[in-house]
Amino acid sequence: MRAWADSLANLTLVALLSMLTAGPSFAQTSDLVSKNALRVCADPANFPMSDDKGQGYENQLAELIAAKLEKPVSYTWYPMATGFIRNTLRANKCDVVMGYAQGHEMVLNTNHYFTSAYTLVVPRDGPLADVTTLSDPTLKEHDIGIIAGSPPATHMARNGLLTSAKPYNLVVDRRHESPVIDMLDDLSAGVTDAAIIWGPLAGPLVKKDYPNLKVTPLLSETLPPRLFFRITMGVRQGEKVWQRKLNSLIRRNQDEINAVLIDAGVPLLDNMGTGLLDATK
């Protein structure tokens, strides 16, 4: 009986020590979030999303969230390329990444605050102006710009469009190279006949600088991979309290968030990516 009692006492001690060591660890994780500023990790040269001049719509969204928190915005700038999360969010140099695709394992995602899709960009008055799907035979024999390795490339291959495709680099340092700008410039100059570009990039850039081009969200592609994505804010893994706080802010300020995105020219879709969001609701 004495031996059993001693074993029980030891097990109780181990459990207590586990609780004591787990408690401070959880508290320490929560304490990583700054109480003095909204610390944001962002690319300094990723306009129209973000830049170090504060001109991107993600900059505006950061200012909106910071105002609701009654805090200033503080930035850590780092190119959105290999090592971005490791060298910023995970290194505790900031507490949030404003735009991050839902489901990415490197971060803890908030609830999504908008849904968008890849788009077909063509000359507004050209022969492809009415095309809405990549299976449209009109696209064949036309030169189409595409970011190499992006999801639409699979759809292009399925529809026999890669033979006349013009590829552009996927992962770059935007301070030195701008593939999407190059795609739009080539399209405007007639080097290519169309371009397939992520909508939150294409919409704002065309609205600002390319009035001769038309942006059409690709809503009718039913085969994988999907071409629409829900966009969240990314926080550190384990930061559930901070995640819930941001979720609450997103929910209570969705109309203002939508207004920023619509003003920028981002094509907003419903949650299932099947239709354009009714901006009047």
N, C-alpha and C positions, 0 to 999 in steps of 0.2 A: 504493500500500500504506500509506503514511504517513497519507493522508487517511482511509482505512478504519479504521486504528488509532485515529486521533483521534476519529472518529465513535463507535466502539465504547466508547472511554473516556468520552465525553460521555453516552452512553446508560446506561452503568454508574453514572455519577455521579448522573444523574437518578433512576434506580431506587433507589440508596442513600439519596438525600435523601427520596424518597417513603416509604421504610421508616422512616427516622428520624423524619419528621414524623407518620407514622401511629401509631407506637409510643406516644409520649407522649399522643396523643389518646385512644387506647384505654385507657391507664392512667388518664388523667384521668377518663374516664367511669366506670371501675370505682371510683375513689376518691371518687365522689360519694356512695356509700352510707356512711352513718354507721357507725362502729365502736363508738360509745358508747351508742346507743339504737336501738330499733326505732321509726323515725320514720314515723308513720301520718298520712295525709290522711283526714279524715272530716267528715261533716255533723254539726254540733252539735245538730240538732233532728230527727233522722231515726229516732226510736224506732219500731219495735223493733229496727232495725238498729244504729244508733249514736246516742249523744247525749253532751253534754259532762259528764254525770254518770256516765258509764261503765256505763249500765244496759243497753245493747243487746247483742245476741249477737255483733255484729262487734267490740264492745269486748272481750267475753270471748275471742273468737278471737285478737285482737291480744295479749291478756295470755298466752294459751296459747303462741303462737308466740314471744313475747318471752322467756317462761320457758325454752323450749327453746334459745334463743340465749343465755340467761343475761344478758339486757339489760333495762333498764326500757323502758316504752312512753312515747314522746313524741308528742303530737298537734299537728297544724296543723288548725284548724277552719275550714271554708269550706262555705257552702251548696251542696248537690248540684244545681247548676243550670248555666246557660251559663257557661263559663269555668272550671269546676271544675279540670280537669286542667291547663289552661294556667297557672292561678294557684297551683297547689300542686305537683304532681309535676314538671311541666316547669320550674317555677321553683326546683327543688331545695329546697323547703321540707319535703319528706318523701321517703320511699323506697318506700312501698307504699300502695295503696288496697285495703282488705280484701275488698270485694265488687264484682266487675266482670264483666260478661257476656263470655263467651268470644268471641273474634274481633273485638273492638273495636280499630280501627286506632290509636286515640289512645294506647294503652298496649301494652306487651309483656305478654301474658297468661302466668301460670303454668299448670300443669295445673289442671283444675277440681277443686274440693274438695266440691262438691255440685251436684245437678241438681234443679230444681224447675219448677213450672208455674203458669200462671194457674188460678184457682179460681172456682167458683161458690159464693157465700155466700148462704144463705137461712135463714129461720126454721126452727129445728129441728123444730117440730111443725106446720109449714105445708104447704100443698098442693104445694109445689115440693121438698119434702125428699128425694124419691127421684130427682130429675132429675140426670143425669150428663153429658148432651151438650147443646150449644147448638142442635142440630137437633130437640130434643124439642118437639113441638107444644104441650105444656103451657105453655111459656114465652110463647107468643104472647098478646097482650092483657095482659101483666103489665108493670109499670114496672120497668125494670132499670137500676141505676146502672153507669156505665162511665167509666173515665178516657179522655177524648177523645184520639184519635190513637194509642191503645195497640193492639197486635196483635189482641186479641179483637174490636175494633170491626168489622174486616173480616168476621169470622165472623158477627157479629150482623147485618150488612147482608145477607150471603148468605142468612141464615135469616129475613129480614123482621122483625128485632127492633128496628130503630133508630127506628121510628115512635113507640114508647113508651119510648124510652131517656131516662135523665136523665144528661147529661154532667157531668163534673167536670174541673177543670183538670189538665193533664199536668205542666207545668214550673212549680214554685212554690218559694218560699223557705219551708221548713217552720217557720221561726221565726215566721212570720206567718199561714200558711195550711196546713191539713192535709186535703187532699181525701179521703184514705182514711178518716180518722176521721169526716169528714162523711158519707161513704157509709155507714159502719157505723151511725152515729147515725140517719141517715134510714131505714135498713133496720129498725133496732130500733123506731123510732117509727111504722113503717107508712107512711112517705112513699113508699117504694119497696117492691117485693116481692122483689127479688134484687139482688145486686151481683156484678160480675166484677172480681176483684182479684188482683194478683200474690201467689202463695202465701206467699213469705217475709215479706210484710207481713200478709196476712190471717190466716194460721195463728196467729202469736204474739199479735196483737191480739185475736182472738176468744178464744183460750185465756185471756188475762189479764182481759178486761173485758166480753165478750159471751157469756156461757154459754148464752143463748137462741138462738144462731146456729150453723149447721152449715157447715163448709168442705169442699167437694168438688173435688179436683183434676180439671181437664179433660184426661183422658188419651185420649179417643177421637176427638179432632178430627184427621182424616187429611188434610184439604186445607190449603194454605198460607193465611196464614203460620203457622208452628209456634207453639205456645203453651208449649213447655218450653224452658228455657235452662240451659246449664252455667255455673256461677259460679266465677270464678277470683280470684286476687289480681292486681292490675295494678301493673307496675313500669315504669320508664322504658325507652323504646326503646333497644336496644343493651346493656342490662344483663344479658347472658346468664349471667354468673357468679352474680349475685344471683338471677336467675330459677331457675337450677339448684339453688341452695341452698334456696330456698323449695319447689321441687318435691320435694326430698328430705324436707324437714320435713313436707310434706303427706302424702307416701306413708307415712312412718314413724308418723305420728300421726293417721291417718284415723279410727280408732275414737274417739279423744278429740274430734276435730272433730265427728263425727256425734253424739256424746253431747250436746255443747253445743247443736247445732241441734235435735235431737229434744226436749231439755228445754225449749227456747224455744217449740216448737210449729211449727217449719218443716216443711212436707210435703216429704219427701225421696223422689226418684224414682230409678229405675235410670238408667244412662247414656243409654239411648235414649228416655227419657221415656214409656215405655209402661206402667209399673207402679210401685207404691209400693215403696220400698226395704225389704227385710226387715231390721229393726233388730236382729234376733237374730243376724245373721251378722257 
